[in-house]
C-alpha cells in the first residue's frame, strides 16, 4: 500500500499524519504528536528550533515503527518566520517567534520610504506587524554583522526540509506570507527588499513551487 506522510506543525503543537487511498477515499492516521511553543532566549521570544528538528525525526521513526514507509513527505508550518544560514549552511542566531515585539513600529517606518498602498500592490499581502519583511528589518538592525555573516535564509518548513535532505529551496506559497514577494512575477521583490534595507545576498535562493 502506497502511503504519504504530512508533518503539520502549528504554534502550539505538531503531528505526523500518514495517509493512503482506500476504496476511492483518503484515509489518515496520526502516528506522532508533540508540543510546540515559544520561550524567552537572549531577550526575544523564540522557537525551540532544535526541539522541532528532534520531533520531526522522531515522528519519522514512529511512522516506520508502526509499519509505514511513506513514498513522499511534506512539512507544513505557520508562515512568516525564518532561519538565517551562514555560507556553510549552518544556522545563525535564534529562530525568533512571530509574536516577539522586536518589530514594533517598523511597519510605520517602512511606510515612510514605501507607502503601504504601493507595497500591497506589489505583494498582495495584508500588513501584519510580524510579516517577514519587518522581522528582517529588526534583525539586521540588532545584528548588523549579519549583513556579512549571513549568506541565506529559509522559511521555517523549508529549513526543516533542509535538515532532512541537505537541499535548500523556497516554496512559493509560503514565501508570499512574508510580504517580500512580487505577486506578478512570482519572485522576490527587489523593490521591497531595497526599501527595507535587507541584504541582497540573502535572496540568492530562488522561489519555486
DADAFEN-V689742 format. One record per helix or strand of 3 or more residues. SS is the DSSP state (2 for helix, 1 for strand). FROM is the first residue (numbers start at 1). TO is the last residue. If there is no record, write none. Layout:
ss & from & to
SS & FROM & TO
SS & FROM & TO
This chain:
ss & from & to
1 & 3 & 9
1 & 13 & 22
1 & 25 & 35
1 & 38 & 41
1 & 44 & 47
2 & 49 & 65
1 & 72 & 76
1 & 82 & 85
2 & 101 & 103
2 & 106 & 113
2 & 116 & 123
2 & 132 & 142
2 & 146 & 149
1 & 152 & 155
2 & 156 & 165
2 & 172 & 178
2 & 190 & 196
2 & 200 & 203
